[in-house]
């Protein structure tokens, strides 16, 4: 069987000057294959690493090739997500965590029905606990203190703990986390989903129901190595919490306190003055922000390490931005999404001062214009990501960014005036060289965007990997041409595009892996075309597609051998009894949303789950 492994990955390696290896595709005969059996496992690891970001999905099939490769892929898996279905099928996760002994990241956020505490105890008693560094227990009813305690006793390597979106989050929980995991470096206790009753307030103190400053004080006293914390939407926290974090956690670098309505600018200024290592702060709706002309108590000493500032839904004055401009910080990222009060002159001065900026978010800024973007773009040579959503900008702004920002990779211009007819003819004649850096383009919600304009945009972004034109109602037949000029696209969004009937009907293969076409105009012919051209397809979302029928869906399921997820909710012309056939015909399927959840019984869903596919309602 090991020989099959050698025939599967046809690679030779030449030694490079820097000591690395250069893969060269070869056709191996049987004699050469015999010698490749002796390749050291370090070389096989390099080969598997060459699969890229989608390595884990590829390993599922590769590991079936031979026992040696199976053992190697088991060792290479570093992250794992456990869901309820795992317990339903196996009754335990012990075999899995015994198999993947080198896990560093464990996600338990999708577990329900009381399995969380059991999972933590199983992990704590396994060898996985010796290597685990990142644990996610978000989205649960409460914090599993006993499980965390046992895990803490067996593992002092956990550096990241995520407890976001928890219903019952109390001071006691924070103090216990600090006690049992004192070496934590990152903690997320954001956006708790408190559900209170009148009797709860009568029978419990407020600290027994929600996080207060006392909880943050206890937490900060125990986590001396903390570098990053997210306490967003904990409404009882005040400036005292920022004070405790600043004085007790001297290594603190990143703090997010979005929608902490009782924290004021006084607390923020104190934190920046007392925390010598702060690099990033994220805030929204900070009370009294507009009363302060500066973020810093002392511009020469406060916030010296700051590189990222994210403000949302806040009132920011020209003087406030001017103080940031005159400071000595090394700003790399700034967000002013839906912020009011500042002017274009303030942004102009800021970008002129920080021309090494890599991230910029000016979404929901009514004062931005094509002319201002043209001027600002000259200071954005190092920009990697820009977000201009809900701004009154046209195609001219997008073409300007493509032309003047050579490092730009990610552009978001959702719900703008992109593609207005009066602007389109003007920009079509502009000579612009393609920008090979751009990888991600989100243009959803642009009702004026036309086929002609989209093709022009695509021709300037030849290395595009993600394109989202959802809810662009004037897009019709241009998708085929776009995929020709951008052959690297693997993620395509055409939701709510009723004019899009297909993505091209020729037989030329595409690299698409994820297609989101819900409520689009794609019909049977178009869906069959996807099946013919998209052999790499992993996920397709066709919810609410009124023009596809059972035969076309079956064709896609047969042709797309790597298909893992399919959503058919709300498709009226699909046969309700096709679910069983799909699961048994396509073994790769892991998640299926039927036309109506009511078409499958609980018994049927459990049976199909045992065959590896989860039947969901969304």
C-alpha positions in Angstrom: 0.0 0.0 0.0 2.9 2.4 0.6 3.7 2.3 -3.1 0.3 3.7 -3.8 1.3 6.7 -1.6 4.3 7.3 -3.9 2.2 7.2 -7.0 -0.3 9.6 -5.5 2.1 12.5 -4.8 4.5 12.8 -7.8 7.1 15.2 -6.4 10.9 15.3 -6.4 12.9 17.9 -4.4 15.9 19.9 -5.4 18.0 21.5 -2.7 17.9 25.3 -2.8 20.6 27.7 -1.7 18.7 28.6 1.4 18.5 25.0 2.5 14.8 24.7 1.5 13.3 22.4 -1.1 11.9 23.1 -4.5 9.1 20.8 -5.6 9.4 19.5 -9.2 6.5 17.4 -10.7 7.8 14.1 -12.0 6.2 11.0 -13.6 7.6 8.1 -11.5 8.0 4.6 -12.8 7.8 1.7 -10.5 11.6 1.5 -9.9 11.7 5.2 -8.9 8.6 4.7 -6.7 10.5 2.1 -4.7 13.2 4.6 -3.7 10.6 7.2 -2.7 9.4 4.8 0.0 12.5 5.8 2.0 11.7 9.6 2.0 11.9 10.9 5.6 8.7 12.0 7.1 10.0 15.6 7.3 9.9 15.6 3.4 6.3 14.2 3.4 5.3 17.0 5.8 6.7 19.6 3.4 4.7 18.0 0.6 1.5 18.1 2.6 2.2 21.6 3.7 2.3 22.5 0.1 -1.4 21.8 -0.2 -1.9 25.3 1.2 -4.7 26.7 3.4 -7.2 23.9 2.5 -4.8 21.3 3.7 -7.1 19.7 6.3 -9.9 19.1 3.7 -7.4 17.5 1.4 -5.9 15.3 4.1 -9.3 13.5 4.6 -8.9 11.8 1.2 -5.1 11.6 1.2 -5.0 9.7 4.5 -6.9 6.8 2.9 -4.0 6.1 0.6 -1.8 4.2 3.0 -1.2 3.6 6.7 2.0 5.6 6.7 0.3 8.6 5.3 -2.7 8.2 7.6 -0.4 8.2 10.7 1.4 11.3 9.3 -1.8 13.3 8.6 -3.1 12.4 12.1 0.0 14.0 13.5 -0.2 17.1 11.3 -3.8 18.0 12.3 -3.5 20.8 14.8 -7.1 22.0 15.1 -10.3 20.2 15.7 -14.0 21.0 16.0 -16.3 18.7 18.0 -20.0 18.8 17.5 -23.0 17.1 19.1 -23.1 14.5 16.4 -19.7 13.2 17.5 -21.2 12.2 20.8 -24.4 10.9 19.2 -22.5 8.5 16.9 -19.6 7.5 19.2 -20.8 8.3 22.7 -17.3 9.7 23.5 -14.5 11.7 21.9 -11.7 9.7 23.4 -10.8 7.8 20.2 -10.6 11.1 18.3 -8.4 12.9 20.7 -6.3 9.8 21.1 -5.9 9.8 17.3 -5.0 13.4 17.0 -2.4 13.7 19.7 -0.8 17.0 18.6 -3.9 19.2 18.6 -3.2 22.8 19.6 -6.7 24.2 18.9 -9.9 22.7 20.1 -13.3 24.2 19.2 -16.2 23.2 21.5 -18.4 26.1 20.7 -20.8 24.0 18.6 -21.5 21.5 21.4 -24.9 21.5 23.0 -27.2 19.3 25.1 -24.8 19.1 28.1 -21.8 17.6 26.3 -19.4 20.5 27.0 -18.5 19.5 30.6 -18.1 15.9 29.5 -15.8 16.9 26.6 -13.6 19.0 28.8 -13.1 16.2 31.3 -12.2 13.7 28.5 -9.7 16.2 27.1 -8.2 16.9 30.5 -7.6 13.1 31.0 -5.9 12.6 27.6 -2.5 13.3 26.1 -4.1 16.2 24.0 -4.1 18.3 27.2 -0.3 18.3 27.1 -0.2 20.3 23.8 -3.4 22.3 23.7 -2.9 26.0 23.4 -6.3 27.4 22.2 -9.7 26.5 23.6 -13.1 27.8 22.4 -16.1 27.3 24.6 -18.3 30.1 23.3 -22.0 30.0 22.7 -23.0 28.1 25.8 -25.3 28.6 28.7 -22.6 29.0 31.3 -18.9 28.6 31.9 -18.0 25.0 32.7 -15.9 25.7 35.8 -15.3 22.1 36.9 -14.1 21.1 33.4 -11.8 24.1 33.2 -10.5 23.3 36.6 -9.5 19.8 35.7 -8.0 20.9 32.4 -6.0 23.6 34.2 -4.5 21.1 36.5 -3.3 18.9 33.6 -2.3 21.7 31.2 -0.5 25.0 31.8 0.1 25.6 28.1 -3.4 27.0 27.2 -2.7 30.6 26.0 -6.1 31.5 24.4 -9.5 31.0 25.9 -12.7 32.1 24.1 -15.9 32.4 26.1 -18.0 34.7 23.8 -21.7 34.8 23.5 -22.3 33.0 26.8 -25.8 33.4 28.5 -24.7 33.3 32.1 -21.4 35.1 32.7 -20.5 36.2 36.2 -17.7 37.7 38.3 -17.1 34.3 39.8 -16.4 32.8 36.4 -13.7 35.3 35.6 -12.0 34.8 39.0 -12.1 31.0 38.4 -10.6 31.3 35.0 -7.7 33.3 36.4 -7.2 30.8 39.2 -7.2 27.7 37.1 -5.5 29.1 34.0 -3.1 31.8 35.3 -0.9 31.6 32.1 -3.6 32.8 29.7 -2.5 35.4 27.2 -5.7 36.0 25.4 -9.3 36.0 26.7 -12.6 36.7 25.0 -15.7 37.2 27.2 -17.5 39.5 24.8 -21.2 39.8 23.9 -22.9 37.8 26.7 -26.5 36.9 26.1 -28.0 37.6 29.5 -31.6 36.4 30.1 -32.9 37.8 33.4 -36.2 37.3 35.3 -37.5 39.5 38.0 -37.0 36.7 40.5 -33.3 36.4 39.5 -32.7 40.0 40.6 -34.7 39.4 43.8 -32.6 36.4 44.8 -29.1 37.2 43.6 -26.7 40.1 43.7 -25.8 41.8 40.4 -22.3 40.3 40.5 -23.9 36.8 40.5 -25.7 37.6 37.3 -23.3 39.8 35.2 -19.7 40.8 35.0 -18.8 43.9 37.0 -15.7 45.8 37.8 -15.0 43.5 40.7 -14.8 40.5 38.3 -12.3 42.3 36.1 -10.3 43.2 39.1 -10.1 39.6 40.2 -9.3 38.5 36.7 -6.6 41.0 36.1 -4.9 40.2 39.4 -4.5 36.6 38.4 -3.6 36.9 34.7 -0.2 38.7 34.7 0.7 37.5 31.2 -2.5 38.7 29.6 -1.8 40.5 26.2 -5.3 40.5 24.6 -8.8 40.8 26.0 -12.3 41.4 24.6 -14.9 42.6 27.1 -17.4 44.1 24.5 -21.1 44.6 25.5 -20.6 44.0 29.2 -22.7 47.0 30.1 -21.9 47.2 33.8 -18.1 47.8 33.3 -16.8 51.2 34.0 -13.5 53.1 33.7 -12.4 51.1 36.8 -12.2 48.0 34.7 -9.7 49.6 32.3 -7.8 50.9 35.3 -7.5 47.4 36.8 -6.3 46.0 33.5 -3.8 48.7 33.0 -2.3 48.5 36.5 -2.3 44.7 36.8 -1.7 43.4 33.3 1.5 45.1 32.3 1.9 43.1 29.1 -1.5 44.1 27.7 -1.5 44.9 24.0 -5.0 44.6 22.6 -8.3 45.7 24.3 -11.8 45.7 22.7 -14.7 47.2 24.6 -17.3 47.8 22.0 -20.7 48.8 23.4 -19.5 49.1 27.0 -21.7 52.1 27.6 -20.4 53.1 31.0 -16.8 53.3 29.9 -15.8 56.9 29.2 -12.9 58.6 27.4 -11.4 59.4 30.8 -10.9 55.6 31.3 -9.5 55.2 27.8 -7.0 58.0 28.2 -5.9 56.6 31.6 -5.3 53.1 30.1 -3.2 54.5 27.2 -1.2 56.5 29.7 -0.5 53.6 32.1 -0.2 50.7 29.7 3.2 50.9 28.0 2.6 48.0 25.5 -0.9 48.8 24.1 -1.0 48.3 20.3 -4.7 48.1 19.6 -8.0 49.5 21.0 -11.5 48.9 19.6 -14.5 50.9 20.9 -18.0 52.1 20.0 -20.3 54.6 21.6 -17.9 55.8 24.2 -19.7 58.4 26.3 -18.3 61.9 26.3 -15.8 61.1 23.5 -16.7 64.3 21.7 -15.8 66.4 24.7 -12.1 65.5 24.4 -9.7 67.0 21.9 -7.1 64.3 22.4 -6.9 60.6 23.0 -3.8 61.1 25.0 -3.2 62.6 28.4 0.4 63.3 27.4 1.0 63.1 23.6 4.8 62.5 24.1 4.4 59.5 26.4 0.9 58.0 26.1 0.1 55.3 23.6 3.7 55.1 22.2 3.1 51.5 20.9 -0.3 52.1 19.4 -0.7 50.8 15.9 -4.4 50.1 15.6 -7.4 52.3 16.4 -10.9 51.2 15.7 -13.8 53.6 16.4 -17.4 52.8 15.5 -20.6 54.8 15.7 -18.8 57.6 17.6 -18.7 61.4 17.4 -15.2 62.4 16.6 -14.0 66.0 16.2 -11.4 67.4 13.8 -9.3 68.3 16.9 -9.5 64.7 18.0 -8.1 63.4 14.7 -5.6 66.2 14.6 -4.2 65.1 18.0 -3.7 61.6 16.6 -2.0 63.0 13.6 0.4 65.0 15.7 1.2 62.1 18.0 4.3 59.9 17.7 2.4 56.6 17.3 3.2 54.1 14.5 -0.4 53.8 13.1 -1.0 50.8 10.8 -4.7 50.4 11.1 -7.6 52.8 11.6 -11.4 52.4 11.5 -13.9 55.2 11.6 -17.0 53.3 10.5 -20.2 55.3 10.9 -18.3 58.0 12.9 -19.6 61.6 12.7 -18.1 65.0 13.4 -14.8 64.8 11.5 -14.2 66.3 8.1 -12.3 65.3 5.0 -9.5 67.7 5.9 -9.1 65.7 9.1 -8.8 62.4 7.2 -6.5 64.1 4.6 -4.1 65.2 7.3 -4.2 61.8 9.0 -3.4 59.8 5.9 -0.7 62.3 4.9 1.0 61.7 8.3 0.6 57.9 8.2 1.4 56.9 4.7 2.4 53.4 5.8 -1.2 52.6 6.8 -2.3 49.0 5.9 -5.9 49.0 7.0 -8.5 51.7 6.5 -12.3 51.6 7.2 -14.3 54.8 6.3 -17.6 53.1 5.9 -20.8 55.1 6.1 -19.1 58.4 5.5 -21.4 60.7 3.6 -18.8 63.4 2.9 -16.5 61.1 0.9 -16.5 61.7 -2.9 -14.7 60.4 -5.9 -12.6 63.5 -5.9 -11.5 63.0 -2.3 -10.7 59.3 -2.9 -8.5 60.4 -5.8 -6.6 62.7 -3.5 -6.3 60.3 -0.6 -5.2 57.4 -2.7 -1.8 59.0 -3.3 -1.0 58.4 0.4 -2.1 54.8 0.4 0.8 53.0 -1.3 1.1 50.4 1.5 -2.6 49.9 2.1 -3.7 46.2 2.1 -7.4 46.5 3.1 -9.9 49.2 2.6 -13.6 49.4 3.4 -15.8 52.0 1.9 -19.2 50.5 2.4 -22.3 52.7 2.2 -20.4 55.6 0.8 -21.6 57.7 -2.2 -18.8 56.6 -4.4 -18.8 55.5 -8.0 -16.7 53.3 -10.3 -14.2 56.1 -10.5 -13.2 55.6 -6.9 -12.7 51.9 -7.4 -10.6 52.3 -10.5 -8.5 55.0 -8.7 -7.7 52.6 -5.9 -6.8 49.8 -8.3 -4.5 52.2 -10.1 -2.8 54.0 -7.2 -2.6 51.4 -4.5 -0.1 48.7 -5.6 -0.3 46.7 -2.3 -4.1 46.6 -2.1 -5.4 43.0 -1.6 -8.9 43.4 -0.1 -11.6 46.0 -1.2 -15.1 46.3 0.2 -17.5 48.7 -1.5 -20.9 47.4 -0.5 -24.0 49.4 -1.1 -22.3 52.3 -2.9 -23.1 54.2 -6.2 -20.7 51.9 -8.1 -21.6 51.6 -11.7 -23.8 54.6 -12.2 -24.5 55.1 -15.9 -23.4 58.8 -15.9 -20.0 57.7 -14.5 -19.6 54.5 -16.4 -18.7 56.0 -19.8 -16.2 58.3 -18.1 -14.2 55.5 -16.4 -14.3 53.0 -19.2 -11.8 55.0 -21.2 -9.3 55.3 -18.4 -6.1 53.4 -19.1 -5.2 51.4 -16.0 -2.7 48.6 -15.7 -3.9 45.4 -13.9 -3.3 45.2 -10.2 -2.1 41.7 -9.5 -2.2 42.2 -5.7 -6.0 42.3 -5.4 -7.4 39.0 -4.1 -10.8 39.9 -2.5 -13.5 42.1 -3.9 -16.9 42.6 -2.2 -19.2 44.7 -4.3 -22.5 43.4 -3.0 -25.6 45.6 -2.9 -24.5 47.9 -5.8 -27.8 48.2 -7.7 -26.2 50.3 -10.4 -23.3 47.9 -11.2 -23.6 46.7 -14.9 -22.1 43.8 -16.7 -19.8 46.1 -18.7 -18.5 47.7 -15.6 -18.0 44.4 -13.8 -16.0 43.0 -16.7 -13.8 46.0 -16.7 -13.2 45.7 -13.0 -12.4 42.0 -13.3 -9.9 42.6 -16.1 -7.9 44.7 -13.7 -7.8 42.1 -11.0 -6.5 39.0 -12.7 -5.5 37.2 -9.4 -8.9 37.6 -7.7 -9.9 34.7 -5.4 -13.1 36.1 -4.0 -15.8 38.0 -5.8 -19.2 38.9 -4.2 -21.7 40.8 -6.4 -24.8 39.6 -4.4 -27.8 41.9 -4.7 -26.4 43.6 -7.8 -29.7 43.5 -9.8 -28.2 44.6 -13.1 -25.7 41.8 -13.3 -26.8 39.3 -15.9 -24.4 37.5 -18.4 -21.0 38.9 -17.3 -20.1 36.1 -14.8 -18.8 33.8 -17.5 -16.4 36.5 -18.8 -15.3 37.4 -15.3 -14.4 33.8 -14.6 -12.3 33.8 -17.8 -10.3 36.8 -16.9 -10.0 35.8 -13.2 -9.3 32.1 -13.3 -8.2 32.0 -9.7 -11.6 32.7 -8.2 -12.6 30.1 -5.7 -15.4 31.9 -3.9 -18.3 33.4 -5.8 -21.3 35.3 -4.4 -24.3 35.9 -6.8 -27.1 35.8 -4.3 -30.2 37.8 -5.1 -29.0 38.3 -8.7 -32.2 37.4 -10.6 -30.6 38.3 -13.9 -27.9 35.6 -13.5 -29.1 32.4 -15.2 -25.7 30.7 -15.3 -22.0 31.2 -14.8 -21.2 30.1 -18.4 -22.2 27.1 -20.4 -18.9 26.0 -21.9 -16.9 23.0 -20.7 -13.8 24.9 -19.5 -13.1 23.8 -15.9 -13.2 26.3 -13.1 -11.4 26.4 -9.7 -14.6 27.4 -7.8 -14.9 25.8 -4.4 -17.7 27.8 -2.8 -20.7 29.2 -4.7 -23.4 31.3 -3.0 -26.3 31.6 -5.5 -29.4 31.8 -3.2 -32.4 33.6 -4.6 -30.6 34.1 -7.9 -32.0 33.4 -11.4 -29.8 30.3 -11.9 -31.9 27.6 -13.7 -31.4 23.9 -14.5 -29.1 24.6 -17.4 -27.0 26.9 -15.3 -26.8 24.4 -12.4 -25.8 21.6 -14.7 -23.1 23.9 -16.1 -21.8 24.3 -12.5 -21.7 20.5 -12.2 -19.8 20.2 -15.5 -17.2 22.9 -14.8 -16.7 22.9 -11.0 -15.0 19.7 -10.1 -13.4 21.3 -7.0 -16.8 22.4 -5.6 -17.0 22.0 -1.8 -20.0 24.1 -0.9 -23.1 25.4 -2.8 -25.9 27.5 -1.4 -29.0 27.6 -3.6 -31.6 28.4 -1.1 -34.7 30.1 -2.5 -33.8 29.2 -6.1 -37.1 28.9 -7.9 -35.8 27.7 -11.3 -33.9 24.6 -10.4 -35.4 21.1 -10.3 -34.5 17.7 -8.9 -32.7 16.4 -12.0 -30.2 19.3 -12.1 -29.4 19.0 -8.4 -28.8 15.3 -8.7 -26.5 16.0 -11.6 -24.4 18.3 -9.5 -24.3 15.8 -6.6 -23.1 13.1 -9.0 -20.4 15.2 -10.7 -19.0 17.1 -7.8 -17.0 14.4 -5.9 -15.7 16.8 -3.2 -19.0 18.4 -2.3 -19.4 18.7 1.5 -22.2 21.2 2.0 -25.4 22.0 0.1 -28.3 24.3 1.0 -31.6 23.8 -0.8 -34.0 25.5 1.7 -37.0 27.1 0.1 -36.4 25.6 -3.4 -40.1 24.7 -4.4 -39.3 22.5 -7.4 -37.2 19.9 -5.6 -38.5 16.4 -4.8 -38.9 16.2 -1.0 -37.7 12.5 -0.9 -34.3 13.1 -2.6 -32.4 13.6 0.7 -31.6 10.0 1.3 -30.4 9.5 -2.3 -28.1 12.5 -2.0 -26.4 11.3 1.2 -25.9 7.7 -0.1 -24.8 8.9 -3.6 -22.3 11.4 -2.4 -20.2 10.1 0.6 -18.3 13.4 0.9 -21.4 15.3 2.0 -21.2 16.5 5.6 -24.0 19.0 5.8 -27.3 19.2 3.9 -30.2 21.6 4.3 -33.3 20.1 2.6 -36.0 22.2 0.8 -38.0 22.0 4.0 -36.8 20.7 7.3 -40.1 19.0 7.8 -39.5 16.5 5.0 -37.1 14.5 7.2 -38.0 12.8 10.4 -35.9 12.7 13.5 -35.3 9.0 12.9 -34.2 9.7 9.4 -31.8 12.5 10.4 -30.2 10.2 13.0 -29.7 7.5 10.4 -28.2 9.8 7.8 -25.9 11.3 10.6 -24.5 7.8 11.1 -23.5 8.0 7.4 -21.6 11.2 8.1 -24.0 13.8 7.0 -25.8 16.3 9.2 -29.3 17.4 8.2 -29.9 21.0 9.3 -32.6 23.6 9.0 -30.1 26.4 8.1 
